[in-house]
């Protein structure tokens, strides 16, 4: 856990805490002595893609097999209690 700061002190020194968090420090805000929230730096960088990460990965032939009848029925008709499959009352 990072540096723990109570809410009152955090309000008083928010700008300084914000700078410390931006520099990479983890600041934990505590309320009544208990950890409550965390200030961490926000990064706008997207994770870099790694070409070739799936190299050698193959989709098995069984992927293209037909679904069993009971599973196909669930996909087509829904399952009991499915809220997306409820029919409006007339």
DSSP file (Angstrom, degrees, kcal/mol; ACC not computed):
  #  RESIDUE AA STRUCTURE BP1 BP2  ACC     N-H-->O    O-->H-N    N-H-->O    O-->H-N    TCO  KAPPA ALPHA  PHI   PSI    X-CA   Y-CA   Z-CA
    1    1 A X              0   0    0      0, 0.0     3,-0.1     0, 0.0    25,-0.0   0.000 360.0 360.0 360.0 145.4    0.0    0.0    0.0
    2    2 A X        -     0   0    0      1,-0.2     2,-0.2    23,-0.0    25,-0.2   0.146 360.0 -39.9 -80.0-161.1    1.2    3.5   -0.8
    3    3 A X  E     -a   27   0A   0     23,-1.6    25,-3.5     1,-0.1     2,-0.5  -0.477  60.7-139.5 -66.0 129.0    1.4    6.6    1.4
    4    4 A X  E     +a   28   0A   0     -2,-0.2     2,-0.4    23,-0.2    25,-0.2  -0.822  24.3 177.4 -97.7 128.4   -1.8    6.9    3.5
    5    5 A X  E     -a   29   0A   0     23,-3.0    25,-2.7    -2,-0.5     2,-0.1  -0.995  26.8-124.1-131.0 133.1   -3.3   10.3    3.9
    6    6 A X  E  >  -a   30   0A   0     -2,-0.4     4,-2.4    23,-0.2    25,-0.2  -0.394  29.2-110.5 -75.6 159.2   -6.5   11.2    5.8
    7    7 A X  H  > S+     0   0    0     23,-1.8     4,-2.4     1,-0.2     5,-0.2   0.864 115.5  54.7 -58.8 -41.5   -9.3   13.0    3.9
    8    8 A X  H  > S+     0   0    0      1,-0.2     4,-1.8     2,-0.2    -1,-0.2   0.940 112.6  42.8 -59.9 -47.5   -8.9   16.3    5.8
    9    9 A X  H  > S+     0   0    0      1,-0.2     4,-2.5     2,-0.2    -1,-0.2   0.860 111.1  56.6 -66.1 -34.8   -5.1   16.4    5.0
   10   10 A X  H  < S+     0   0    0     -4,-2.4    -1,-0.2     1,-0.2    -2,-0.2   0.901 106.9  48.8 -63.8 -40.0   -5.8   15.4    1.4
   11   11 A X  H >< S+     0   0    0     -4,-2.4     3,-0.7     1,-0.2    -1,-0.2   0.904 113.7  47.2 -64.7 -39.8   -8.2   18.4    1.0
   12   12 A X  H 3< S+     0   0    0     -4,-1.8    -2,-0.2     1,-0.2    -1,-0.2   0.870 126.4  26.7 -69.2 -37.7   -5.6   20.7    2.5
   13   13 A X  T 3X S+     0   0    0     -4,-2.5     4,-2.5     1,-0.1     5,-0.2  -0.086  78.4 131.4-118.5  32.7   -2.7   19.4    0.3
   14   14 A X  H <> S+     0   0    0     -3,-0.7     4,-2.8     1,-0.2     5,-0.2   0.890  71.7  51.8 -57.4 -44.8   -4.6   18.1   -2.7
   15   15 A X  H  > S+     0   0    0      1,-0.2     4,-2.0     2,-0.2    -1,-0.2   0.909 112.2  46.3 -60.4 -42.6   -2.4   19.9   -5.3
   16   16 A X  H  > S+     0   0    0      2,-0.2     4,-2.2     1,-0.2    -1,-0.2   0.908 113.5  48.9 -66.7 -41.3    0.8   18.5   -3.7
   17   17 A X  H  X S+     0   0    0     -4,-2.5     4,-2.6     1,-0.2    -2,-0.2   0.890 108.9  53.9 -65.0 -38.4   -0.7   15.0   -3.5
   18   18 A X  H  X S+     0   0    0     -4,-2.8     4,-2.5    -5,-0.2    -1,-0.2   0.910 108.7  48.6 -62.3 -42.7   -1.8   15.2   -7.1
   19   19 A X  H  X S+     0   0    0     -4,-2.0     4,-1.7     2,-0.2    -1,-0.2   0.906 111.2  50.2 -63.4 -41.8    1.7   16.0   -8.2
   20   20 A X  H  <>S+     0   0    0     -4,-2.2     5,-2.2     2,-0.2     4,-0.2   0.910 111.9  47.7 -64.1 -41.3    3.1   13.1   -6.2
   21   21 A X  H ><5S+     0   0    0     -4,-2.6     3,-1.7     1,-0.2    20,-0.5   0.914 109.6  52.8 -65.0 -42.0    0.6   10.7   -7.7
   22   22 A X  H 3<5S+     0   0    0     -4,-2.5    -1,-0.2     1,-0.3    -2,-0.2   0.826 103.6  58.2 -62.2 -31.3    1.4   12.0  -11.2
   23   23 A X  T 3<5S-     0   0    0     -4,-1.7    -1,-0.3    -5,-0.2    -2,-0.2   0.503 131.9 -92.0 -77.8  -3.4    5.1   11.4  -10.5
   24   24 A X  T < 5S+     0   0    0     -3,-1.7     2,-0.2     1,-0.4    -3,-0.2   0.352  82.0 133.8 114.1  -6.3    4.2    7.7   -9.9
   25   25 A X      < -     0   0    0     -5,-2.2     2,-0.6    -6,-0.2    -1,-0.4  -0.556  53.3-129.6 -79.4 140.9    3.6    7.5   -6.1
   26   26 A X        -     0   0    0     -2,-0.2   -23,-1.6    14,-0.1     2,-0.5  -0.813  23.3-165.5 -90.7 121.5    0.5    5.7   -4.9
   27   27 A X  E     -aB   3  39A   0     12,-2.1    12,-3.5    -2,-0.6     2,-0.5  -0.939   3.1-158.6-111.6 121.8   -1.5    7.8   -2.5
   28   28 A X  E     -aB   4  38A   0    -25,-3.5   -23,-3.0    -2,-0.5     2,-0.5  -0.883   8.7-146.8-102.1 124.8   -4.2    6.1   -0.4
   29   29 A X  E     -aB   5  37A   0      8,-2.8     7,-3.3    -2,-0.5     8,-1.7  -0.781  15.6-158.2 -91.6 131.0   -6.9    8.3    1.0
   30   30 A X  E     -aB   6  35A   0    -25,-2.7   -23,-1.8    -2,-0.5     2,-0.5  -0.880  10.6-161.7-114.6 142.1   -8.2    7.2    4.3
   31   31 A X  E >  S- B   0  34A   0      3,-2.6     3,-1.7    -2,-0.4   -25,-0.0  -0.989  84.3 -10.0-122.2 122.5  -11.6    8.0    5.9
   32   32 A X  T 3  S-     0   0    0     -2,-0.5    -1,-0.2     1,-0.3     3,-0.1   0.852 131.4 -56.9  55.3  36.2  -11.8    7.4    9.7
   33   33 A X  T 3  S+     0   0    0      1,-0.2     2,-0.4    -3,-0.1    -1,-0.3   0.426 116.0 111.3  81.7  -2.2   -8.4    5.7    9.5
   34   34 A X  E <  S-B   31   0A   0     -3,-1.7    -3,-2.6     1,-0.0    -1,-0.2  -0.887  79.1-102.1-109.1 136.0   -9.6    3.1    6.9
   35   35 A X  E     +B   30   0A   0     -2,-0.4    -5,-0.3    -5,-0.2     3,-0.1  -0.282  48.7 163.0 -53.9 134.4   -8.4    3.0    3.3
   36   36 A X  E     -     0   0A   0     -7,-3.3     2,-0.3     1,-0.5    -6,-0.2   0.677  54.4  -4.3-126.9 -39.5  -11.1    4.6    1.1
   37   37 A X  E     -B   29   0A   0     -8,-1.7    -8,-2.8     2,-0.0    -1,-0.5  -0.942  58.4-130.4-154.7 171.3   -9.7    5.6   -2.3
   38   38 A X  E     -B   28   0A   0     -2,-0.3     2,-0.6   -10,-0.2   -10,-0.2  -0.995   3.7-149.6-136.1 135.1   -6.5    5.7   -4.2
   39   39 A X  E     +B   27   0A   0    -12,-3.5   -12,-2.1    -2,-0.4     2,-0.3  -0.914  31.1 162.4 -98.8 123.8   -4.8    8.4   -6.3
   40   40 A X        -     0   0    0     -2,-0.6   -18,-0.1   -14,-0.2   -19,-0.1  -0.952  44.2 -89.2-136.3 156.6   -2.7    6.9   -9.1
   41   41 A X        -     0   0    0    -20,-0.5     2,-0.6    -2,-0.3   -19,-0.1  -0.386  36.9-132.8 -67.5 144.9   -1.3    8.4  -12.2
   42   42 A X        -     0   0    0     -2,-0.1     2,-0.4     2,-0.0    -1,-0.1  -0.865  19.6-159.9 -98.2 124.8   -3.5    8.3  -15.3
   43   43 A X        -     0   0    0     -2,-0.6     0, 0.0     1,-0.1     0, 0.0  -0.875  15.0-166.6-106.7 139.5   -1.8    7.1  -18.4
   44   44 A X        +     0   0    0     -2,-0.4     2,-0.2     2,-0.1    -1,-0.1   0.443  55.7 111.5 -99.3  -2.1   -3.1    7.9  -21.8
   45   45 A X        -     0   0    0      1,-0.0     2,-0.3     3,-0.0    -2,-0.1  -0.524  64.0-135.1 -76.2 136.4   -0.9    5.4  -23.6
   46   46 A X        -     0   0    0     -2,-0.2    -2,-0.1     1,-0.1     3,-0.1  -0.626  36.3 -93.5 -82.2 148.2   -2.6    2.3  -25.1
   47   47 A X        -     0   0    0     -2,-0.3     2,-0.2     1,-0.1    -1,-0.1  -0.376  48.2-108.2 -60.4 140.2   -0.8   -1.0  -24.4
   48   48 A X        -     0   0    0      1,-0.1     2,-0.2    -3,-0.1    -1,-0.1  -0.487  30.1-118.9 -72.9 138.2    1.5   -1.8  -27.2
   49   49 A X        -     0   0    0     -2,-0.2     2,-0.7    -3,-0.1    -1,-0.1  -0.480  18.1-143.2 -73.0 146.6    0.5   -4.6  -29.5
   50   50 A X    >   -     0   0    0     -2,-0.2     3,-1.6     0, 0.0    -1,-0.1  -0.871  14.8-142.3-114.3  97.4    2.8   -7.5  -29.7
   51   51 A X  T 3  S+     0   0    0     -2,-0.7     4,-0.0     1,-0.3     0, 0.0  -0.281  84.7  21.8 -57.5 139.6    3.0   -8.9  -33.2
   52   52 A X  T >  S+     0   0    0      1,-0.0     3,-1.8     2,-0.0    -1,-0.3   0.530  77.2 131.5  84.5   5.7    3.2  -12.7  -33.3
   53   53 A X  T <  S+     0   0    0     -3,-1.6    -2,-0.1     1,-0.3    -1,-0.0   0.807  80.2  41.7 -63.3 -27.4    1.7  -13.2  -29.8
   54   54 A X  T >  S+     0   0    0      3,-0.1     3,-2.6     2,-0.1    -1,-0.3   0.220  82.9 143.8-101.6  14.3   -0.7  -15.9  -31.2
   55   55 A X  T <  S+     0   0    0     -3,-1.8     3,-0.1     1,-0.3    -4,-0.0  -0.297  72.6  17.2 -56.9 131.2    1.9  -17.5  -33.5
   56   56 A X  T 3  S+     0   0    0      1,-0.3     2,-0.4     0, 0.0    -1,-0.3   0.301  91.9 131.2  88.7  -9.8    1.4  -21.2  -33.6
   57   57 A X    <   -     0   0    0     -3,-2.6     2,-0.4     2,-0.0    -1,-0.3  -0.628  36.8-170.7 -79.0 131.7   -2.2  -20.9  -32.3
   58   58 A X        -     0   0    0     -2,-0.4     2,-0.5    -3,-0.1    -3,-0.0  -0.971  25.9-123.5-128.0 137.6   -4.6  -22.9  -34.4
   59   59 A X        -     0   0    0     -2,-0.4     2,-0.0     1,-0.1    -2,-0.0  -0.683  39.1-121.1 -75.6 124.0   -8.4  -23.0  -34.3
   60   60 A X    >   -     0   0    0     -2,-0.5     3,-1.8     1,-0.1     4,-0.3  -0.336  12.9-121.4 -67.6 149.4   -9.3  -26.7  -33.8
   61   61 A X  G >  S+     0   0    0      1,-0.3     3,-1.7     2,-0.2     4,-0.2   0.814 110.2  69.2 -58.5 -30.6  -11.5  -28.3  -36.4
   62   62 A X  G >  S+     0   0    0      1,-0.3     3,-1.5     2,-0.2    -1,-0.3   0.715  81.4  76.1 -63.6 -19.0  -14.1  -29.1  -33.7
   63   63 A X  G <  S+     0   0    0     -3,-1.8    -1,-0.3     1,-0.3    -2,-0.2   0.828  96.1  48.0 -58.1 -31.7  -14.8  -25.3  -33.5
   64   64 A X  G <  S+     0   0    0     -3,-1.7    -1,-0.3    -4,-0.3    -2,-0.2   0.393  85.4 116.2 -94.2   2.6  -16.7  -25.7  -36.8
   65   65 A X  S <  S-     0   0    0     -3,-1.5    -3,-0.0    -4,-0.2     0, 0.0  -0.388  77.8 -96.2 -67.3 149.0  -18.8  -28.7  -35.7
   66   66 A X        -     0   0    0      1,-0.1    -1,-0.1    -2,-0.1     2,-0.1  -0.315  44.1-104.9 -62.5 150.2  -22.5  -28.1  -35.4
   67   67 A X        -     0   0    0      1,-0.1    -1,-0.1    -3,-0.1    -3,-0.0  -0.434  40.5 -95.9 -72.4 150.1  -23.9  -27.3  -32.0
   68   68 A X     >  -     0   0    0      1,-0.1     4,-2.6    -2,-0.1     3,-0.5  -0.347  38.8-111.2 -60.7 150.8  -25.7  -30.0  -30.0
   69   69 A X  H  > S+     0   0    0      1,-0.2     4,-2.4     2,-0.2     5,-0.2   0.875 115.7  52.6 -54.5 -43.8  -29.5  -29.7  -30.5
   70   70 A X  H  > S+     0   0    0      1,-0.2     4,-1.4     2,-0.2    -1,-0.2   0.868 113.0  44.3 -65.9 -34.3  -30.1  -28.6  -26.9
   71   71 A X  H  > S+     0   0    0     -3,-0.5     4,-2.1     2,-0.2    -1,-0.2   0.896 111.9  52.2 -74.4 -40.0  -27.5  -25.8  -27.1
   72   72 A X  H  X S+     0   0    0     -4,-2.6     4,-2.1     1,-0.2    -2,-0.2   0.892 107.6  53.3 -60.1 -40.1  -28.8  -24.7  -30.5
   73   73 A X  H  X S+     0   0    0     -4,-2.4     4,-3.2    -5,-0.2     5,-0.4   0.897 107.3  51.1 -62.8 -41.2  -32.3  -24.5  -29.0
   74   74 A X  H  X S+     0   0    0     -4,-1.4     4,-1.9     1,-0.2    -1,-0.2   0.895 110.4  49.3 -64.0 -39.5  -31.1  -22.3  -26.2
   75   75 A X  H  < S+     0   0    0     -4,-2.1    -1,-0.2     1,-0.2    -2,-0.2   0.889 119.1  38.5 -65.3 -38.4  -29.4  -19.9  -28.7
   76   76 A X  H  < S+     0   0    0     -4,-2.1    -2,-0.2    -5,-0.2    -1,-0.2   0.873 132.5  21.9 -82.1 -37.7  -32.5  -19.8  -30.8
   77   77 A X  H  < S-     0   0    0     -4,-3.2    -3,-0.2     1,-0.2    -2,-0.2   0.570 101.7-125.6-108.8 -12.6  -35.3  -19.7  -28.1
   78   78 A X     <  -     0   0    0     -4,-1.9     2,-0.3    -5,-0.4    -1,-0.2  -0.235  28.5 -82.2  87.7 176.0  -33.4  -18.5  -25.0
   79   79 A X    >   -     0   0    0     -4,-0.1     3,-2.3    -2,-0.1     6,-0.2  -0.793  55.1 -75.4-116.4 160.4  -33.3  -20.1  -21.6
   80   80 A X  T 3  S+     0   0    0     -2,-0.3     3,-0.1     1,-0.3    -1,-0.1  -0.301 120.0  16.3 -56.6 131.1  -35.8  -20.0  -18.8
   81   81 A X  T 3  S+     0   0    0      1,-0.3     2,-0.6     2,-0.0    -1,-0.3   0.450  82.2 150.7  86.5   1.1  -35.6  -16.7  -17.0
   82   82 A X    X   -     0   0    0     -3,-2.3     3,-1.6     1,-0.2     4,-0.3  -0.549  36.2-155.8 -68.7 113.6  -33.7  -14.9  -19.8
   83   83 A X  G >  S+     0   0    0     -2,-0.6     3,-0.6     1,-0.3    -1,-0.2   0.753  91.6  58.1 -66.4 -21.5  -34.8  -11.3  -19.5
   84   84 A X  G 3  S+     0   0    0      1,-0.2    -1,-0.3    -3,-0.0    -2,-0.1   0.623 105.3  51.1 -79.6 -11.2  -34.0  -10.6  -23.1
   85   85 A X  G <  S+     0   0    0     -3,-1.6    -1,-0.2    -6,-0.2    -2,-0.2   0.372  78.6 122.6-106.4   2.7  -36.4  -13.4  -24.2
   86   86 A X    <   -     0   0    0     -3,-0.6     2,-0.4    -4,-0.3    -3,-0.0  -0.457  55.8-139.3 -69.4 135.8  -39.4  -12.2  -22.2
   87   87 A X        -     0   0    0     -2,-0.2    -2,-0.1     1,-0.1    -1,-0.1  -0.805  22.7-111.2 -96.6 133.8  -42.5  -11.6  -24.3
   88   88 A X        -     0   0    0     -2,-0.4     2,-0.2     1,-0.1    -1,-0.1  -0.321  33.8-112.5 -63.9 144.2  -44.6   -8.5  -23.5
   89   89 A X              0   0    0      1,-0.1    -1,-0.1    -2,-0.0     0, 0.0  -0.527 360.0 360.0 -76.4 144.2  -48.0   -9.3  -22.1
   90   90 A X              0   0    0     -2,-0.2    -1,-0.1     0, 0.0    -2,-0.1   0.415 360.0 360.0 -98.7 360.0  -51.0   -8.4  -24.3
